[in-house]
Amino acid sequence: MHRFVSARLQGDTRPVPGVVEFGEMKDYIHLAKLLFLLATHLDSTVRRPGKTMRPKTVAESLTFLDGALSLLQSWPERFAIHVNDRLVQGRSNEYSLAKRLGSWYLGLKAICVKQGAFAPLWQVFSDVVFDAFDGALRGEVGLTPSAGMARRWLSVQEVPGPWGSVERYCQRQ
């Protein structure tokens, strides 16, 4: 994974054995920003990661990036598990993605949606949100689930569980 990141940061497009691409070559100009975001927000239980000291040596950089690289190494499974864990461990009383996932989500959205980078990564994120998020997606723009995902809205009469609330469920077609 270290060879892959090094190659992409230098603009080298040759495939690296054992590593699956999670973006296109044009996306990798944002790779450093993505890795920094993933590394500083690796622990989903920390609400505000605060100021992070930037690594000063190669050894410090490797240690700093190890967690972020592990999310991308077993692509896409490990990243999907991480997104699901963030949804579960997020602020359970909040019903919007931004409030539940905080600055991690806002940073990821800025890179993937606003910059138009890493579409496969954003698609995995969107799929997990459609499968696991129990909050409101009203007004949420930019989610791009895979073709096999569909959002099904249920009436109050169809909703299983407590009748005092309306829940949304995702269902694969």
MODELLER restraints for C-alpha pairs under 7 A, 6 or more apart:
rsr = mdl.restraints
at = mdl.atoms
rsr.add(forms.Gaussian(group=physical.xy_distance, feature=features.Distance(at['CA:1:A'], at['CA:19:A']), mean=6.69, stdev=0.5))
rsr.add(forms.Gaussian(group=physical.xy_distance, feature=features.Distance(at['CA:1:A'], at['CA:69:A']), mean=6.69, stdev=0.5))
rsr.add(forms.Gaussian(group=physical.xy_distance, feature=features.Distance(at['CA:1:A'], at['CA:73:A']), mean=6.41, stdev=0.5))
rsr.add(forms.Gaussian(group=physical.xy_distance, feature=features.Distance(at['CA:4:A'], at['CA:16:A']), mean=5.90, stdev=0.5))
rsr.add(forms.Gaussian(group=physical.xy_distance, feature=features.Distance(at['CA:8:A'], at['CA:28:A']), mean=6.14, stdev=0.5))
rsr.add(forms.Gaussian(group=physical.xy_distance, feature=features.Distance(at['CA:9:A'], at['CA:28:A']), mean=6.63, stdev=0.5))
rsr.add(forms.Gaussian(group=physical.xy_distance, feature=features.Distance(at['CA:13:A'], at['CA:25:A']), mean=6.87, stdev=0.5))
rsr.add(forms.Gaussian(group=physical.xy_distance, feature=features.Distance(at['CA:19:A'], at['CA:73:A']), mean=6.59, stdev=0.5))
rsr.add(forms.Gaussian(group=physical.xy_distance, feature=features.Distance(at['CA:20:A'], at['CA:75:A']), mean=6.52, stdev=0.5))
rsr.add(forms.Gaussian(group=physical.xy_distance, feature=features.Distance(at['CA:22:A'], at['CA:118:A']), mean=6.35, stdev=0.5))
rsr.add(forms.Gaussian(group=physical.xy_distance, feature=features.Distance(at['CA:22:A'], at['CA:120:A']), mean=5.65, stdev=0.5))
rsr.add(forms.Gaussian(group=physical.xy_distance, feature=features.Distance(at['CA:22:A'], at['CA:121:A']), mean=6.05, stdev=0.5))
rsr.add(forms.Gaussian(group=physical.xy_distance, feature=features.Distance(at['CA:23:A'], at['CA:118:A']), mean=4.48, stdev=0.5))
rsr.add(forms.Gaussian(group=physical.xy_distance, feature=features.Distance(at['CA:23:A'], at['CA:119:A']), mean=6.41, stdev=0.5))
rsr.add(forms.Gaussian(group=physical.xy_distance, feature=features.Distance(at['CA:23:A'], at['CA:120:A']), mean=6.19, stdev=0.5))
rsr.add(forms.Gaussian(group=physical.xy_distance, feature=features.Distance(at['CA:24:A'], at['CA:118:A']), mean=6.95, stdev=0.5))
rsr.add(forms.Gaussian(group=physical.xy_distance, feature=features.Distance(at['CA:27:A'], at['CA:117:A']), mean=4.69, stdev=0.5))
rsr.add(forms.Gaussian(group=physical.xy_distance, feature=features.Distance(at['CA:27:A'], at['CA:118:A']), mean=5.76, stdev=0.5))
rsr.add(forms.Gaussian(group=physical.xy_distance, feature=features.Distance(at['CA:35:A'], at['CA:68:A']), mean=6.11, stdev=0.5))
rsr.add(forms.Gaussian(group=physical.xy_distance, feature=features.Distance(at['CA:37:A'], at['CA:107:A']), mean=6.89, stdev=0.5))
rsr.add(forms.Gaussian(group=physical.xy_distance, feature=features.Distance(at['CA:38:A'], at['CA:68:A']), mean=5.21, stdev=0.5))
rsr.add(forms.Gaussian(group=physical.xy_distance, feature=features.Distance(at['CA:39:A'], at['CA:64:A']), mean=6.64, stdev=0.5))
rsr.add(forms.Gaussian(group=physical.xy_distance, feature=features.Distance(at['CA:39:A'], at['CA:65:A']), mean=5.78, stdev=0.5))
rsr.add(forms.Gaussian(group=physical.xy_distance, feature=features.Distance(at['CA:39:A'], at['CA:67:A']), mean=6.22, stdev=0.5))
rsr.add(forms.Gaussian(group=physical.xy_distance, feature=features.Distance(at['CA:39:A'], at['CA:68:A']), mean=4.85, stdev=0.5))
rsr.add(forms.Gaussian(group=physical.xy_distance, feature=features.Distance(at['CA:40:A'], at['CA:49:A']), mean=6.63, stdev=0.5))
rsr.add(forms.Gaussian(group=physical.xy_distance, feature=features.Distance(at['CA:40:A'], at['CA:52:A']), mean=6.90, stdev=0.5))
rsr.add(forms.Gaussian(group=physical.xy_distance, feature=features.Distance(at['CA:41:A'], at['CA:49:A']), mean=6.42, stdev=0.5))
rsr.add(forms.Gaussian(group=physical.xy_distance, feature=features.Distance(at['CA:41:A'], at['CA:104:A']), mean=6.23, stdev=0.5))
rsr.add(forms.Gaussian(group=physical.xy_distance, feature=features.Distance(at['CA:42:A'], at['CA:67:A']), mean=6.81, stdev=0.5))
rsr.add(forms.Gaussian(group=physical.xy_distance, feature=features.Distance(at['CA:42:A'], at['CA:68:A']), mean=6.84, stdev=0.5))
rsr.add(forms.Gaussian(group=physical.xy_distance, feature=features.Distance(at['CA:44:A'], at['CA:86:A']), mean=5.53, stdev=0.5))
rsr.add(forms.Gaussian(group=physical.xy_distance, feature=features.Distance(at['CA:44:A'], at['CA:89:A']), mean=6.72, stdev=0.5))
rsr.add(forms.Gaussian(group=physical.xy_distance, feature=features.Distance(at['CA:45:A'], at['CA:89:A']), mean=6.49, stdev=0.5))
rsr.add(forms.Gaussian(group=physical.xy_distance, feature=features.Distance(at['CA:55:A'], at['CA:61:A']), mean=5.14, stdev=0.5))
rsr.add(forms.Gaussian(group=physical.xy_distance, feature=features.Distance(at['CA:71:A'], at['CA:78:A']), mean=5.27, stdev=0.5))
rsr.add(forms.Gaussian(group=physical.xy_distance, feature=features.Distance(at['CA:71:A'], at['CA:79:A']), mean=4.98, stdev=0.5))
rsr.add(forms.Gaussian(group=physical.xy_distance, feature=features.Distance(at['CA:72:A'], at['CA:78:A']), mean=6.94, stdev=0.5))
rsr.add(forms.Gaussian(group=physical.xy_distance, feature=features.Distance(at['CA:72:A'], at['CA:79:A']), mean=6.27, stdev=0.5))
rsr.add(forms.Gaussian(group=physical.xy_distance, feature=features.Distance(at['CA:80:A'], at['CA:124:A']), mean=6.29, stdev=0.5))
rsr.add(forms.Gaussian(group=physical.xy_distance, feature=features.Distance(at['CA:80:A'], at['CA:125:A']), mean=6.65, stdev=0.5))
rsr.add(forms.Gaussian(group=physical.xy_distance, feature=features.Distance(at['CA:80:A'], at['CA:128:A']), mean=6.38, stdev=0.5))
rsr.add(forms.Gaussian(group=physical.xy_distance, feature=features.Distance(at['CA:83:A'], at['CA:125:A']), mean=6.52, stdev=0.5))
rsr.add(forms.Gaussian(group=physical.xy_distance, feature=features.Distance(at['CA:83:A'], at['CA:128:A']), mean=6.82, stdev=0.5))
rsr.add(forms.Gaussian(group=physical.xy_distance, feature=features.Distance(at['CA:84:A'], at['CA:128:A']), mean=6.32, stdev=0.5))
rsr.add(forms.Gaussian(group=physical.xy_distance, feature=features.Distance(at['CA:84:A'], at['CA:132:A']), mean=6.74, stdev=0.5))
rsr.add(forms.Gaussian(group=physical.xy_distance, feature=features.Distance(at['CA:86:A'], at['CA:101:A']), mean=6.74, stdev=0.5))
rsr.add(forms.Gaussian(group=physical.xy_distance, feature=features.Distance(at['CA:87:A'], at['CA:101:A']), mean=6.77, stdev=0.5))
rsr.add(forms.Gaussian(group=physical.xy_distance, feature=features.Distance(at['CA:87:A'], at['CA:133:A']), mean=6.60, stdev=0.5))
rsr.add(forms.Gaussian(group=physical.xy_distance, feature=features.Distance(at['CA:90:A'], at['CA:100:A']), mean=5.08, stdev=0.5))
rsr.add(forms.Gaussian(group=physical.xy_distance, feature=features.Distance(at['CA:90:A'], at['CA:101:A']), mean=5.68, stdev=0.5))
rsr.add(forms.Gaussian(group=physical.xy_distance, feature=features.Distance(at['CA:91:A'], at['CA:100:A']), mean=4.87, stdev=0.5))
rsr.add(forms.Gaussian(group=physical.xy_distance, feature=features.Distance(at['CA:92:A'], at['CA:100:A']), mean=6.85, stdev=0.5))
rsr.add(forms.Gaussian(group=physical.xy_distance, feature=features.Distance(at['CA:94:A'], at['CA:100:A']), mean=5.34, stdev=0.5))
rsr.add(forms.Gaussian(group=physical.xy_distance, feature=features.Distance(at['CA:95:A'], at['CA:135:A']), mean=4.19, stdev=0.5))
rsr.add(forms.Gaussian(group=physical.xy_distance, feature=features.Distance(at['CA:95:A'], at['CA:136:A']), mean=5.50, stdev=0.5))
rsr.add(forms.Gaussian(group=physical.xy_distance, feature=features.Distance(at['CA:96:A'], at['CA:135:A']), mean=5.80, stdev=0.5))
rsr.add(forms.Gaussian(group=physical.xy_distance, feature=features.Distance(at['CA:96:A'], at['CA:136:A']), mean=5.49, stdev=0.5))
rsr.add(forms.Gaussian(group=physical.xy_distance, feature=features.Distance(at['CA:96:A'], at['CA:137:A']), mean=6.60, stdev=0.5))
rsr.add(forms.Gaussian(group=physical.xy_distance, feature=features.Distance(at['CA:98:A'], at['CA:105:A']), mean=6.28, stdev=0.5))
rsr.add(forms.Gaussian(group=physical.xy_distance, feature=features.Distance(at['CA:98:A'], at['CA:106:A']), mean=6.54, stdev=0.5))
rsr.add(forms.Gaussian(group=physical.xy_distance, feature=features.Distance(at['CA:111:A'], at['CA:117:A']), mean=6.15, stdev=0.5))
rsr.add(forms.Gaussian(group=physical.xy_distance, feature=features.Distance(at['CA:112:A'], at['CA:118:A']), mean=5.62, stdev=0.5))
rsr.add(forms.Gaussian(group=physical.xy_distance, feature=features.Distance(at['CA:112:A'], at['CA:119:A']), mean=6.53, stdev=0.5))
rsr.add(forms.Gaussian(group=physical.xy_distance, feature=features.Distance(at['CA:112:A'], at['CA:122:A']), mean=6.14, stdev=0.5))
rsr.add(forms.Gaussian(group=physical.xy_distance, feature=features.Distance(at['CA:113:A'], at['CA:142:A']), mean=6.23, stdev=0.5))
rsr.add(forms.Gaussian(group=physical.xy_distance, feature=features.Distance(at['CA:123:A'], at['CA:144:A']), mean=5.42, stdev=0.5))
rsr.add(forms.Gaussian(group=physical.xy_distance, feature=features.Distance(at['CA:123:A'], at['CA:145:A']), mean=5.21, stdev=0.5))
rsr.add(forms.Gaussian(group=physical.xy_distance, feature=features.Distance(at['CA:123:A'], at['CA:146:A']), mean=6.26, stdev=0.5))
rsr.add(forms.Gaussian(group=physical.xy_distance, feature=features.Distance(at['CA:126:A'], at['CA:143:A']), mean=5.34, stdev=0.5))
rsr.add(forms.Gaussian(group=physical.xy_distance, feature=features.Distance(at['CA:126:A'], at['CA:144:A']), mean=5.69, stdev=0.5))
rsr.add(forms.Gaussian(group=physical.xy_distance, feature=features.Distance(at['CA:126:A'], at['CA:145:A']), mean=4.91, stdev=0.5))
rsr.add(forms.Gaussian(group=physical.xy_distance, feature=features.Distance(at['CA:127:A'], at['CA:145:A']), mean=4.94, stdev=0.5))
rsr.add(forms.Gaussian(group=physical.xy_distance, feature=features.Distance(at['CA:127:A'], at['CA:146:A']), mean=6.57, stdev=0.5))
rsr.add(forms.Gaussian(group=physical.xy_distance, feature=features.Distance(at['CA:130:A'], at['CA:170:A']), mean=5.65, stdev=0.5))
rsr.add(forms.Gaussian(group=physical.xy_distance, feature=features.Distance(at['CA:131:A'], at['CA:170:A']), mean=5.30, stdev=0.5))
rsr.add(forms.Gaussian(group=physical.xy_distance, feature=features.Distance(at['CA:134:A'], at['CA:167:A']), mean=6.65, stdev=0.5))
rsr.add(forms.Gaussian(group=physical.xy_distance, feature=features.Distance(at['CA:134:A'], at['CA:168:A']), mean=6.30, stdev=0.5))
rsr.add(forms.Gaussian(group=physical.xy_distance, feature=features.Distance(at['CA:148:A'], at['CA:172:A']), mean=6.04, stdev=0.5))
rsr.add(forms.Gaussian(group=physical.xy_distance, feature=features.Distance(at['CA:148:A'], at['CA:173:A']), mean=5.97, stdev=0.5))
rsr.add(forms.Gaussian(group=physical.xy_distance, feature=features.Distance(at['CA:149:A'], at['CA:171:A']), mean=6.86, stdev=0.5))
rsr.add(forms.Gaussian(group=physical.xy_distance, feature=features.Distance(at['CA:149:A'], at['CA:172:A']), mean=5.02, stdev=0.5))
rsr.add(forms.Gaussian(group=physical.xy_distance, feature=features.Distance(at['CA:149:A'], at['CA:173:A']), mean=6.37, stdev=0.5))
rsr.add(forms.Gaussian(group=physical.xy_distance, feature=features.Distance(at['CA:150:A'], at['CA:170:A']), mean=6.72, stdev=0.5))
rsr.add(forms.Gaussian(group=physical.xy_distance, feature=features.Distance(at['CA:150:A'], at['CA:171:A']), mean=6.14, stdev=0.5))
rsr.add(forms.Gaussian(group=physical.xy_distance, feature=features.Distance(at['CA:150:A'], at['CA:172:A']), mean=5.98, stdev=0.5))
rsr.add(forms.Gaussian(group=physical.xy_distance, feature=features.Distance(at['CA:150:A'], at['CA:173:A']), mean=6.35, stdev=0.5))
rsr.add(forms.Gaussian(group=physical.xy_distance, feature=features.Distance(at['CA:151:A'], at['CA:170:A']), mean=5.34, stdev=0.5))
rsr.add(forms.Gaussian(group=physical.xy_distance, feature=features.Distance(at['CA:151:A'], at['CA:171:A']), mean=6.55, stdev=0.5))
rsr.add(forms.Gaussian(group=physical.xy_distance, feature=features.Distance(at['CA:152:A'], at['CA:169:A']), mean=6.42, stdev=0.5))
rsr.add(forms.Gaussian(group=physical.xy_distance, feature=features.Distance(at['CA:152:A'], at['CA:170:A']), mean=5.95, stdev=0.5))
rsr.add(forms.Gaussian(group=physical.xy_distance, feature=features.Distance(at['CA:152:A'], at['CA:171:A']), mean=6.55, stdev=0.5))
rsr.add(forms.Gaussian(group=physical.xy_distance, feature=features.Distance(at['CA:153:A'], at['CA:168:A']), mean=6.16, stdev=0.5))
rsr.add(forms.Gaussian(group=physical.xy_distance, feature=features.Distance(at['CA:154:A'], at['CA:168:A']), mean=6.68, stdev=0.5))
rsr.add(forms.Gaussian(group=physical.xy_distance, feature=features.Distance(at['CA:156:A'], at['CA:166:A']), mean=6.00, stdev=0.5))
rsr.add(forms.Gaussian(group=physical.xy_distance, feature=features.Distance(at['CA:159:A'], at['CA:166:A']), mean=6.70, stdev=0.5))
rsr.add(forms.Gaussian(group=physical.xy_distance, feature=features.Distance(at['CA:159:A'], at['CA:167:A']), mean=6.67, stdev=0.5))
